[in-house]
């Protein structure tokens, strides 16, 4: 049986960052089946039907506290691996809770670098994955042909988070016209034509991180 038979379930909003993450996973593990969901409330029903190699959940979609959510999942499948995508500023008490909750549960900031996420997925795979005919390549990361400026990296991070020009301008205290100029520069330096392509490259190559 293929080590990836049950695949991965990703419960996250349809952002550019999610698309980049899916691209990284498919390139790293071509045989991995990925199921995408938007509703965290559907997780219990899906878990009753089958187990997954790992479930990835963006905590921004949860309608209940993380401890309550994880307790519900453990009641269905106590050993189901769960990777939580959290905010960058996780409260100390929540960090402590997750550290002792279960060895099957872990967390990472939702905009963590792909190398971090890839390493976690490798840990979640079954022990016999190394014996499968398909090897798991190590993701390679590189800098853009022309280096980004500090401000361009700030704009890029917000682009990956699906912020519009006005939102980026408000957060960085810039004019919308200046934001548009930075976005054009980012596309040119990255060698891509669309924002989707830019976001995918940024996630794949580790240009943005937590």
GROMACS elastic network, one bead per residue, 0.5 to 0.9 nm:
[ bonds ]
;  ai    aj funct       b0    kb
    1     4     6  0.83970   500
    1     5     6  0.69939   500
    2     5     6  0.52298   500
    2     6     6  0.88413   500
    2    31     6  0.84302   500
    2   129     6  0.83644   500
    2   132     6  0.73567   500
    3     6     6  0.80992   500
    3     7     6  0.87055   500
    3    31     6  0.89626   500
    3    32     6  0.86808   500
    3    53     6  0.86334   500
    3   125     6  0.74795   500
    3   126     6  0.62990   500
    3   127     6  0.86306   500
    3   128     6  0.68565   500
    3   129     6  0.55333   500
    3   132     6  0.70615   500
    4     7     6  0.51481   500
    4     8     6  0.81649   500
    4    29     6  0.89976   500
    4    31     6  0.67937   500
    4    32     6  0.53994   500
    4    33     6  0.69247   500
    4    52     6  0.87451   500
    4    53     6  0.68767   500
    4   125     6  0.76802   500
    4   126     6  0.81172   500
    4   129     6  0.80822   500
    5    31     6  0.87841   500
    5    32     6  0.77127   500
    5    33     6  0.74249   500
    5    52     6  0.84224   500
    5    53     6  0.81547   500
    6     9     6  0.89680   500
    6    32     6  0.85992   500
    6    33     6  0.73495   500
    6    50     6  0.76363   500
    6    51     6  0.66041   500
    6    53     6  0.58999   500
    6    54     6  0.87774   500
    7    31     6  0.88665   500
    7    32     6  0.56800   500
    7    34     6  0.57262   500
    7    35     6  0.74647   500
    7    51     6  0.88141   500
    7    52     6  0.56478   500
    7    53     6  0.55600   500
    7    54     6  0.74526   500
    8    32     6  0.72906   500
    8    33     6  0.62236   500
    8    35     6  0.61674   500
    8    36     6  0.85790   500
    8    52     6  0.57183   500
    8    53     6  0.56417   500
    8    54     6  0.52890   500
    8    55     6  0.58877   500
    8    56     6  0.75490   500
    9    33     6  0.85849   500
    9    34     6  0.59699   500
    9    36     6  0.60263   500
    9    37     6  0.73555   500
    9    52     6  0.67908   500
    9    53     6  0.82395   500
    9    54     6  0.66543   500
    9    56     6  0.61139   500
    9    57     6  0.83336   500
   10    18     6  0.88669   500
   10    22     6  0.89260   500
   10    34     6  0.72133   500
   10    35     6  0.61174   500
   10    37     6  0.61230   500
   10    38     6  0.84026   500
   10    54     6  0.85759   500
   10    55     6  0.59555   500
   10    57     6  0.60858   500
   10    58     6  0.81938   500
   11    35     6  0.84584   500
   11    36     6  0.60002   500
   11    38     6  0.54418   500
   11    39     6  0.68402   500
   11    40     6  0.64128   500
   11    43     6  0.85090   500
   11    55     6  0.76404   500
   11    56     6  0.59499   500
   11    58     6  0.61576   500
   11    59     6  0.89816   500
   11    61     6  0.80080   500
   12    15     6  0.80582   500
   12    18     6  0.70395   500
   12    36     6  0.75124   500
   12    37     6  0.66120   500
   12    38     6  0.56450   500
   12    39     6  0.81216   500
   12    40     6  0.84391   500
   12    56     6  0.78073   500
   12    57     6  0.61140   500
   12    58     6  0.50138   500
   12    59     6  0.82688   500
   12    60     6  0.81374   500
   12    61     6  0.69911   500
   12    85     6  0.87275   500
   13    18     6  0.73020   500
   13    37     6  0.80760   500
   13    38     6  0.57963   500
   13    39     6  0.88456   500
   13    58     6  0.77206   500
   13    60     6  0.86569   500
   13    61     6  0.76342   500
   14    17     6  0.81654   500
   14    18     6  0.62411   500
   14    19     6  0.72262   500
   14    36     6  0.89808   500
   14    38     6  0.77662   500
   15    18     6  0.52379   500
   15    19     6  0.64786   500
   15    20     6  0.87288   500
   15   160     6  0.76850   500
   15   161     6  0.69201   500
   15   162     6  0.61709   500
   16    19     6  0.50480   500
   16    20     6  0.61999   500
   16    21     6  0.86559   500
   16   159     6  0.81640   500
   16   160     6  0.56022   500
   16   161     6  0.68666   500
   16   162     6  0.63421   500
   16   195     6  0.84453   500
   16   196     6  0.62484   500
   16   199     6  0.58758   500
   16   200     6  0.70865   500
   17    21     6  0.61656   500
   17    22     6  0.86401   500
   17   110     6  0.87002   500
   17   111     6  0.74253   500
   17   160     6  0.54517   500
   17   161     6  0.64365   500
   17   162     6  0.79538   500
   17   199     6  0.65662   500
   17   200     6  0.71899   500
   17   202     6  0.88502   500
   17   203     6  0.68451   500
   18    22     6  0.61499   500
   18    23     6  0.85402   500
   18   200     6  0.89358   500
   19    22     6  0.51537   500
   19    23     6  0.62027   500
   19    24     6  0.87082   500
   19   196     6  0.82785   500
   19   199     6  0.82210   500
   19   200     6  0.67438   500
   19   203     6  0.89989   500
   20    23     6  0.50586   500
   20    24     6  0.62617   500
   20    25     6  0.87301   500
   20   114     6  0.88551   500
   20   160     6  0.88859   500
   20   196     6  0.84838   500
   20   197     6  0.88025   500
   20   199     6  0.64440   500
   20   201     6  0.73434   500
   20   202     6  0.78645   500
   20   203     6  0.54184   500
   20   204     6  0.65106   500
   21    24     6  0.51279   500
   21    25     6  0.62782   500
   21    26     6  0.86732   500
   21   114     6  0.70816   500
   21   117     6  0.84126   500
   21   200     6  0.77563   500
   21   203     6  0.67290   500
   21   204     6  0.74641   500
   22    25     6  0.51326   500
   22    26     6  0.61280   500
   22    27     6  0.85624   500
   22    34     6  0.78580   500
   23    26     6  0.52044   500
   23    27     6  0.61465   500
   23    28     6  0.85240   500
   23   200     6  0.72136   500
   23   203     6  0.89009   500
   23   204     6  0.76297   500
   24    27     6  0.52462   500
   24    28     6  0.60806   500
   24    29     6  0.84751   500
   24   114     6  0.71842   500
   24   118     6  0.79841   500
   24   139     6  0.78453   500
   24   200     6  0.83729   500
   24   203     6  0.77818   500
   24   204     6  0.57652   500
   25    28     6  0.50561   500
   25    29     6  0.57727   500
   25    30     6  0.76223   500
   25    32     6  0.78231   500
   25    34     6  0.87369   500
   25   114     6  0.89991   500
   25   118     6  0.72500   500
   25   121     6  0.86342   500
   26    29     6  0.51635   500
   26    31     6  0.76238   500
   26    32     6  0.67411   500
   26    33     6  0.84417   500
   26    34     6  0.83185   500
   27    30     6  0.56678   500
   27   137     6  0.84161   500
   27   139     6  0.83124   500
   28    32     6  0.89163   500
   28   118     6  0.79445   500
   28   135     6  0.89431   500
   28   136     6  0.59961   500
   28   137     6  0.56354   500
   28   138     6  0.69548   500
   28   139     6  0.65338   500
   29    32     6  0.54500   500
   29    33     6  0.89843   500
   29   134     6  0.81820   500
   29   135     6  0.80196   500
   29   136     6  0.59186   500
   29   137     6  0.76373   500
   30    33     6  0.82488   500
   30   134     6  0.83763   500
   30   136     6  0.86440   500
   31   134     6  0.77658   500
   37    40     6  0.75809   500
   37    42     6  0.83216   500
   37    43     6  0.88103   500
   38    42     6  0.87329   500
   38    61     6  0.77880   500
   39    42     6  0.57221   500
   39    43     6  0.76298   500
   39    61     6  0.72135   500
   39    62     6  0.84715   500
   40    43     6  0.54987   500
   40    44     6  0.84962   500
   40    57     6  0.76339   500
   40    58     6  0.87295   500
   40    59     6  0.89348   500
   40    61     6  0.63354   500
   40    62     6  0.60635   500
   40    63     6  0.78725   500
   41    44     6  0.69920   500
   41    45     6  0.82803   500
   41    62     6  0.79120   500
   41    63     6  0.79720   500
   42    45     6  0.55577   500
   42    46     6  0.63538   500
   42    47     6  0.87842   500
   43    46     6  0.50799   500
   43    47     6  0.60372   500
   43    48     6  0.86227   500
   43    73     6  0.80310   500
   44    47     6  0.50938   500
   44    48     6  0.62565   500
   44    49     6  0.88208   500
   44    72     6  0.75236   500
   44    73     6  0.65160   500
   44    76     6  0.72943   500
   45    48     6  0.52536   500
   45    49     6  0.66699   500
   46    49     6  0.51890   500
   46    50     6  0.65010   500
   46    51     6  0.82620   500
   47    50     6  0.51968   500
   47    51     6  0.58120   500
   47    52     6  0.80159   500
   47    73     6  0.77825   500
   47    76     6  0.69097   500
   47    77     6  0.72327   500
   47    80     6  0.87815   500
   48    51     6  0.78133   500
   48    76     6  0.66417   500
   48    77     6  0.80397   500
   51    54     6  0.82144   500
   51    55     6  0.89485   500
   51    77     6  0.75772   500
   51    80     6  0.67343   500
   52    55     6  0.64434   500
   52    80     6  0.71317   500
   52    81     6  0.77669   500
   53    80     6  0.78203   500
   53    81     6  0.69411   500
   53   121     6  0.89498   500
   53   124     6  0.66709   500
   53   125     6  0.62861   500
   53   126     6  0.75091   500
   54    80     6  0.69617   500
   54    82     6  0.56418   500
   54    83     6  0.70319   500
   54   121     6  0.78101   500
   54   124     6  0.64996   500
   54   125     6  0.79819   500
   55    80     6  0.78125   500
   55    81     6  0.63411   500
   55    83     6  0.60605   500
   55    84     6  0.82919   500
   56    81     6  0.87676   500
   56    82     6  0.59648   500
   56    84     6  0.58730   500
   56    85     6  0.71378   500
   57    60     6  0.85659   500
   57    61     6  0.78892   500
   57    62     6  0.83998   500
   57    82     6  0.74251   500
   57    83     6  0.63346   500
   57    84     6  0.50022   500
   57    85     6  0.59122   500
   57    86     6  0.86594   500
   58    61     6  0.59333   500
   58    62     6  0.75404   500
   58    83     6  0.86598   500
   58    84     6  0.59975   500
   58    86     6  0.64532   500
   58   110     6  0.70388   500
   59    62     6  0.52236   500
   59    63     6  0.87569   500
   59    66     6  0.75292   500
   59    84     6  0.64572   500
   59    85     6  0.58752   500
   59    86     6  0.55606   500
   59    87     6  0.78856   500
   59   110     6  0.87304   500
   60    63     6  0.83884   500
   60    85     6  0.82376   500
   60    86     6  0.73998   500
   60    87     6  0.80699   500
   62    65     6  0.72934   500
   62    66     6  0.75622   500
   62    69     6  0.78478   500
   63    69     6  0.86805   500
   64    67     6  0.84098   500
   64    68     6  0.65565   500
   64    69     6  0.63216   500
   65    68     6  0.54244   500
   65    69     6  0.62671   500
   65    70     6  0.87855   500
   66    69     6  0.50353   500
   66    70     6  0.61260   500
   66    71     6  0.85160   500
   66    94     6  0.84778   500
   67    70     6  0.52432   500
   67    71     6  0.60772   500
   67    72     6  0.86925   500
   67    94     6  0.86506   500
   67    97     6  0.79520   500
   67    98     6  0.83355   500
   67   101     6  0.84322   500
   68    71     6  0.51223   500
   68    72     6  0.63496   500
   68    73     6  0.88395   500
   69    72     6  0.52966   500
   69    73     6  0.65110   500
   69    74     6  0.88338   500
   70    73     6  0.50610   500
   70    74     6  0.61162   500
   70    75     6  0.86191   500
   70    82     6  0.85878   500
   70   101     6  0.86130   500
   70   105     6  0.85370   500
   71    74     6  0.50941   500
   71    75     6  0.62479   500
   71    76     6  0.89205   500
   71    78     6  0.89297   500
   72    75     6  0.52262   500
   72    76     6  0.68019   500
   72    77     6  0.89996   500
   73    76     6  0.53167   500
   73    77     6  0.61905   500
   73    78     6  0.71261   500
   73    80     6  0.78364   500
   74    77     6  0.50790   500
   74    79     6  0.70586   500
   74    80     6  0.73035   500
   75    78     6  0.60682   500
   76    80     6  0.87538   500
   77    80     6  0.54646   500
   78    81     6  0.88048   500
   78   102     6  0.89850   500
   78   104     6  0.85505   500
   79   102     6  0.84251   500
   79   103     6  0.85408   500
   79   104     6  0.60595   500
   79   105     6  0.88601   500
   80   104     6  0.63711   500
   80   105     6  0.81127   500
   81   103     6  0.82398   500
   81   105     6  0.56573   500
   81   106     6  0.81145   500
   81   124     6  0.70339   500
   82   104     6  0.62873   500
   82   106     6  0.64494   500
   82   107     6  0.81690   500
   83   104     6  0.84423   500
   83   105     6  0.60136   500
   83   106     6  0.51182   500
   83   107     6  0.53217   500
   83   108     6  0.74210   500
   83   120     6  0.84100   500
   83   121     6  0.88426   500
   84   105     6  0.76747   500
   84   106     6  0.62698   500
   84   108     6  0.63324   500
   84   109     6  0.81298   500
   84   110     6  0.80709   500
   85   107     6  0.59053   500
   85   108     6  0.53280   500
   85   109     6  0.53723   500
   85   111     6  0.80725   500
   85   112     6  0.87834   500
   86    89     6  0.81311   500
   86    90     6  0.69749   500
   86   107     6  0.67291   500
   86   108     6  0.60988   500
   86   110     6  0.53347   500
   86   111     6  0.86884   500
   87    90     6  0.59449   500
   87   108     6  0.83651   500
   87   109     6  0.54458   500
   87   110     6  0.62766   500
   87   111     6  0.83992   500
   88   108     6  0.83021   500
   88   109     6  0.50899   500
   88   110     6  0.73382   500
   88   111     6  0.79773   500
   88   112     6  0.87992   500
   88   210     6  0.64680   500
   89    92     6  0.88739   500
   89   109     6  0.82607   500
   90    93     6  0.84171   500
   90    94     6  0.65644   500
   90    95     6  0.64897   500
   90   109     6  0.84316   500
   91    94     6  0.53375   500
   91    95     6  0.63396   500
   91    96     6  0.87774   500
   92    95     6  0.50029   500
   92    96     6  0.61972   500
   92    97     6  0.86103   500
   93    96     6  0.50731   500
   93    97     6  0.61720   500
   93    98     6  0.87132   500
   94    98     6  0.61197   500
   94    99     6  0.84410   500
   95    98     6  0.52813   500
   95    99     6  0.60938   500
   95   100     6  0.88308   500
   95   107     6  0.88654   500
   96    99     6  0.51023   500
   96   100     6  0.65359   500
   96   101     6  0.85048   500
   97   100     6  0.54551   500
   97   101     6  0.57515   500
   98   102     6  0.73669   500
   98   105     6  0.72205   500
   98   106     6  0.68045   500
   98   107     6  0.76431   500
   99   102     6  0.74526   500
   99   103     6  0.81456   500
   99   105     6  0.83918   500
   99   106     6  0.75607   500
  100   103     6  0.76821   500
  101   104     6  0.85268   500
  101   105     6  0.70651   500
  101   106     6  0.88652   500
  102   105     6  0.53807   500
  102   106     6  0.80863   500
  103   106     6  0.73807   500
  104   124     6  0.85094   500
  106   120     6  0.87528   500
  107   110     6  0.87946   500
  108   111     6  0.82033   500
  108   112     6  0.66175   500
  108   116     6  0.83111   500
  108   117     6  0.77880   500
  108   210     6  0.89741   500
  109   112     6  0.52965   500
  109   209     6  0.88180   500
  109   210     6  0.61695   500
  110   210     6  0.74243   500
  111   114     6  0.86024   500
  111   157     6  0.87828   500
  111   160     6  0.87200   500
  111   161     6  0.82443   500
  111   203     6  0.86019   500
  111   208     6  0.75518   500
  111   209     6  0.55306   500
  112   115     6  0.83014   500
  112   116     6  0.65569   500
  112   117     6  0.69596   500
  112   203     6  0.88554   500
  112   206     6  0.86648   500
  112   208     6  0.78172   500
  113   116     6  0.55357   500
  113   117     6  0.67406   500
  113   118     6  0.88612   500
  113   203     6  0.68025   500
  113   204     6  0.82766   500
  113   205     6  0.84262   500
  113   206     6  0.52391   500
  113   207     6  0.78830   500
  113   208     6  0.65106   500
  113   210     6  0.67794   500
  114   117     6  0.50425   500
  114   118     6  0.59011   500
  114   119     6  0.84574   500
  114   139     6  0.81374   500
  114   203     6  0.61095   500
  114   204     6  0.61304   500
  114   205     6  0.75083   500
  114   206     6  0.59673   500
  114   209     6  0.80805   500
  115   118     6  0.51012   500
  115   119     6  0.61369   500
  115   120     6  0.86937   500
  115   138     6  0.85746   500
  115   139     6  0.68099   500
  115   140     6  0.84527   500
  115   141     6  0.83489   500
  115   204     6  0.85262   500
  115   205     6  0.87786   500
  115   206     6  0.73157   500
  116   119     6  0.52830   500
  116   120     6  0.64421   500
  116   121     6  0.88720   500
  117   120     6  0.51466   500
  117   121     6  0.63050   500
  117   122     6  0.86971   500
  118   121     6  0.51379   500
  118   122     6  0.62129   500
  118   123     6  0.87597   500
  118   138     6  0.82665   500
  118   139     6  0.76627   500
  119   122     6  0.51350   500
  119   123     6  0.64755   500
  119   124     6  0.89075   500
  119   138     6  0.89088   500
  120   123     6  0.51382   500
  120   124     6  0.64439   500
  121   125     6  0.64478   500
  122   125     6  0.54628   500
  122   126     6  0.87983   500
  122   129     6  0.89738   500
  122   136     6  0.84271   500
  123   126     6  0.81722   500
  123   127     6  0.88535   500
  124   127     6  0.87846   500
  125   128     6  0.82028   500
  125   129     6  0.63681   500
  126   129     6  0.55006   500
  126   130     6  0.85864   500
  127   130     6  0.70390   500
  127   131     6  0.84720   500
  128   131     6  0.52639   500
  128   132     6  0.68129   500
  129   132     6  0.52714   500
  129   133     6  0.87815   500
  129   134     6  0.85156   500
  129   135     6  0.84340   500
  129   136     6  0.86350   500
  130   133     6  0.81985   500
  130   134     6  0.82979   500
  130   135     6  0.70539   500
  130   136     6  0.79035   500
  131   134     6  0.82824   500
  131   135     6  0.84295   500
  132   135     6  0.69893   500
  137   140     6  0.87779   500
  139   204     6  0.80278   500
  139   205     6  0.84826   500
  140   204     6  0.82721   500
  140   205     6  0.71268   500
  141   204     6  0.70280   500
  141   206     6  0.62608   500
  141   207     6  0.85573   500
  142   145     6  0.88463   500
  142   205     6  0.56524   500
  142   206     6  0.77095   500
  142   207     6  0.83148   500
  143   146     6  0.80095   500
  143   147     6  0.70887   500
  143   205     6  0.71968   500
  143   206     6  0.84162   500
  143   207     6  0.72448   500
  144   147     6  0.58091   500
  144   148     6  0.75231   500
  144   189     6  0.66282   500
  144   190     6  0.56437   500
  144   191     6  0.83408   500
  144   205     6  0.85403   500
  144   207     6  0.82651   500
  145   189     6  0.65196   500
  145   190     6  0.69072   500
  145   191     6  0.81217   500
  146   188     6  0.88958   500
  146   189     6  0.53586   500
  146   190     6  0.75389   500
  147   189     6  0.74015   500
  148   151     6  0.80093   500
  148   152     6  0.57634   500
  148   153     6  0.62298   500
  148   185     6  0.86587   500
  148   186     6  0.73393   500
  148   189     6  0.74529   500
  148   190     6  0.89417   500
  149   152     6  0.50636   500
  149   153     6  0.62894   500
  149   154     6  0.87441   500
  150   153     6  0.51911   500
  150   154     6  0.64370   500
  150   155     6  0.88582   500
  151   154     6  0.50207   500
  151   155     6  0.63110   500
  151   156     6  0.85574   500
  151   172     6  0.88558   500
  151   182     6  0.80573   500
  152   155     6  0.50318   500
  152   156     6  0.59997   500
  152   157     6  0.85952   500
  152   179     6  0.89731   500
  152   182     6  0.59210   500
  152   183     6  0.76855   500
  152   185     6  0.79543   500
  152   186     6  0.67882   500
  153   157     6  0.61193   500
  153   158     6  0.87060   500
  153   186     6  0.85878   500
  153   207     6  0.78397   500
  153   208     6  0.74031   500
  154   157     6  0.52647   500
  154   158     6  0.66003   500
  154   159     6  0.87693   500
  154   172     6  0.80622   500
  154   208     6  0.88462   500
  155   158     6  0.52615   500
  155   159     6  0.61435   500
  155   160     6  0.87472   500
  155   168     6  0.67691   500
  155   169     6  0.88763   500
  155   172     6  0.81035   500
  155   179     6  0.73213   500
  155   182     6  0.71358   500
  155   183     6  0.73656   500
  155   186     6  0.87671   500
  156   160     6  0.62284   500
  156   161     6  0.86189   500
  156   182     6  0.87023   500
  156   183     6  0.76662   500
  156   186     6  0.74366   500
  156   198     6  0.84799   500
  156   199     6  0.78934   500
  156   202     6  0.79418   500
  156   207     6  0.85175   500
  156   208     6  0.74042   500
  157   160     6  0.53122   500
  157   161     6  0.64775   500
  157   199     6  0.88516   500
  157   202     6  0.86285   500
  157   207     6  0.85634   500
  157   208     6  0.58368   500
  157   209     6  0.78854   500
  158   162     6  0.65030   500
  158   163     6  0.55246   500
  158   164     6  0.83222   500
  158   167     6  0.85871   500
  158   168     6  0.64014   500
  158   171     6  0.89625   500
  159   162     6  0.51098   500
  159   163     6  0.54292   500
  159   164     6  0.72383   500
  159   165     6  0.84660   500
  159   168     6  0.78210   500
  159   183     6  0.85072   500
  159   195     6  0.77675   500
  159   198     6  0.87937   500
  159   199     6  0.72151   500
  160   163     6  0.74823   500
  160   195     6  0.85537   500
  160   196     6  0.85854   500
  160   198     6  0.83166   500
  160   199     6  0.52862   500
  160   200     6  0.84274   500
  160   202     6  0.78269   500
  160   203     6  0.81700   500
  160   208     6  0.82670   500
  161   199     6  0.89086   500
  163   166     6  0.79664   500
  163   167     6  0.56672   500
  163   168     6  0.60721   500
  164   167     6  0.52579   500
  164   168     6  0.62093   500
  164   169     6  0.85745   500
  165   168     6  0.51543   500
  165   169     6  0.60628   500
  165   170     6  0.85982   500
  165   175     6  0.89703   500
  165   176     6  0.59079   500
  165   177     6  0.86044   500
  165   179     6  0.62622   500
  165   180     6  0.69729   500
  166   170     6  0.61177   500
  166   171     6  0.86439   500
  166   175     6  0.81171   500
  166   176     6  0.58765   500
  166   179     6  0.83239   500
  167   170     6  0.50825   500
  167   171     6  0.61779   500
  167   172     6  0.85808   500
  167   176     6  0.88980   500
  168   171     6  0.52054   500
  168   172     6  0.60566   500
  168   173     6  0.80887   500
  168   174     6  0.77934   500
  168   176     6  0.79603   500
  168   179     6  0.70559   500
  169   172     6  0.53522   500
  169   173     6  0.54809   500
  169   175     6  0.55280   500
  169   176     6  0.55094   500
  169   177     6  0.87549   500
  169   178     6  0.80190   500
  169   179     6  0.62420   500
  170   173     6  0.51429   500
  170   174     6  0.66192   500
  170   175     6  0.80117   500
  170   176     6  0.85994   500
  171   174     6  0.78934   500
  172   175     6  0.88826   500
  174   177     6  0.82424   500
  174   178     6  0.63516   500
  174   179     6  0.67999   500
  175   178     6  0.52038   500
  175   179     6  0.64469   500
  175   180     6  0.87749   500
  176   179     6  0.50222   500
  176   180     6  0.62157   500
  176   181     6  0.86478   500
  177   180     6  0.50734   500
  177   181     6  0.62904   500
  177   182     6  0.87903   500
  178   182     6  0.63054   500
  178   183     6  0.86918   500
  179   182     6  0.50827   500
  179   183     6  0.62023   500
  179   184     6  0.86871   500
  180   183     6  0.50843   500
  180   184     6  0.62703   500
  180   185     6  0.86717   500
  181   184     6  0.52128   500
  181   185     6  0.63147   500
  181   186     6  0.87081   500
  182   185     6  0.50250   500
  182   186     6  0.61425   500
  182   187     6  0.87224   500
  183   187     6  0.62662   500
  183   188     6  0.86194   500
  183   195     6  0.84479   500
  184   187     6  0.52171   500
  184   188     6  0.62411   500
  184   189     6  0.86486   500
  185   188     6  0.51073   500
  185   189     6  0.60369   500
  185   190     6  0.84341   500
  186   189     6  0.52109   500
  186   190     6  0.59449   500
  186   191     6  0.83678   500
  186   192     6  0.86620   500
  186   198     6  0.77383   500
  187   190     6  0.52403   500
  187   191     6  0.59928   500
  187   192     6  0.53544   500
  187   193     6  0.60997   500
  187   194     6  0.71237   500
  187   195     6  0.74370   500
  187   197     6  0.86761   500
  187   198     6  0.64365   500
  188   191     6  0.51607   500
  188   192     6  0.66068   500
  188   193     6  0.77209   500
  189   192     6  0.80167   500
  190   193     6  0.88052   500
  190   198     6  0.68002   500
  190   201     6  0.77587   500
  190   202     6  0.85984   500
  191   198     6  0.83836   500
  192   195     6  0.80330   500
  192   197     6  0.59731   500
  192   198     6  0.61093   500
  192   201     6  0.85705   500
  193   196     6  0.86258   500
  193   197     6  0.68517   500
  193   198     6  0.76544   500
  194   197     6  0.51866   500
  194   198     6  0.62464   500
  194   199     6  0.87294   500
  195   199     6  0.60607   500
  195   200     6  0.85057   500
  196   199     6  0.51464   500
  196   200     6  0.61510   500
  196   201     6  0.85604   500
  197   200     6  0.51658   500
  197   201     6  0.61305   500
  197   202     6  0.85033   500
  198   201     6  0.52114   500
  198   202     6  0.60586   500
  198   203     6  0.86848   500
  199   203     6  0.61913   500
  199   204     6  0.84802   500
  200   203     6  0.52838   500
  200   204     6  0.59996   500
  200   205     6  0.84254   500
  201   204     6  0.50443   500
  201   205     6  0.57999   500
  201   206     6  0.81158   500
  201   207     6  0.79774   500
  202   205     6  0.54365   500
  202   206     6  0.58251   500
  202   208     6  0.60228   500
  203   206     6  0.52216   500
  203   207     6  0.64971   500
  203   208     6  0.64426   500
  203   209     6  0.80618   500
  204   207     6  0.79172   500
  205   208     6  0.82755   500
  206   209     6  0.65403   500
